[in-house]
Amino acid sequence: MTREIGGAQPVDGSGHEPNDADADRGEERLRHGSILPSSFVERWVAELTAIVPPRRRALDVATGAGRHVLVLARSGFTVFGVDRRLDALRNAAALMKESGQPFRAWCADLTSSPLPRARFELVLVTRYLQRDLFPSLREALVPGGAIVYETFTERQRAHGRGPTSPDHLLRAEELRIYFRDFEVIFEEEVDEPEAVARIMAIKRGIQL
C-alpha cells in the first residue's frame, strides 16, 4: 500500500522494512539532522544536468528527512521521493516548501511496492541497500537516465558504527555488478572516513 505526499500536504501511509534494517539504521536516524549532503552526490548531480534527458525528474530513494532533496532541486531537477517513514518525508517536504521548491513523494514499503517504470532521468540512492530492489531501480530510469548510488561496504564494520548486517552492507566490487550493462562514468570504493562504494552510470539506449 502506498500513500502520496504532494508538496507539503502529507497523507498517512504504511510499510515496514525488516526489523534488523531498523536496528542498523538507528544511529543514522539519530544523527540525520547533522549529516551534510554527500560530496559525491553534490558533484555528480550538478554535472548530470547537462548529461541526462531534458525533463530532469529525479527520484530520491529512501529519502529520509531530505538530506539531498535541496541538492537535487537547486541543480534543476524536479524532485520525487519515496520512503517508508512518513515523519521523515514530512521533514523533507518542509525543507522544500521553505525553499520554494516543488516536491512530490509517497510513503511506501520498498520491499513490497514497485517503483514506477521508465519515469526518471535520475535515480539517487544513498545509505540504503535492498538487493532485490536493483531491478526496479534500473527499470525506473528512462534510457539515457543516470543512477547515482553510494552506500556502505562490509569494511564499515571496522569503524564500529553504522550497519552491521550483511543484508545492508555491500561486498567488495558488488555494486558494479548491478549496473554492468550501464555506461559507468565513475566508480570507487573507499575505506575512509567511511567504507562506502559509489557509482555513477548511464542507462544505455535512446530516449523516445
Buried (B, 14 or more C-beta within 10 A) or exposed (E): EBBBBEEBEBEEBEBEBEEEBEEBBEEBBEEBEEEEBBEBBBEBBEBBBEBBBEEBBBBBBBBBBBBBBBBBBBBBBBBBBBBBBBEBBBBBBBBBBEEEBEBBBBBBBBBEBEBBEBBBBBBBBBBBBBEEBBEBBBBBBBBBBBBBBBBBBBBBBEEEEBBBEEEBBBEEEBBBEBBEEBEBBEBEBEEEEBBBBBBBBBBEEEBE
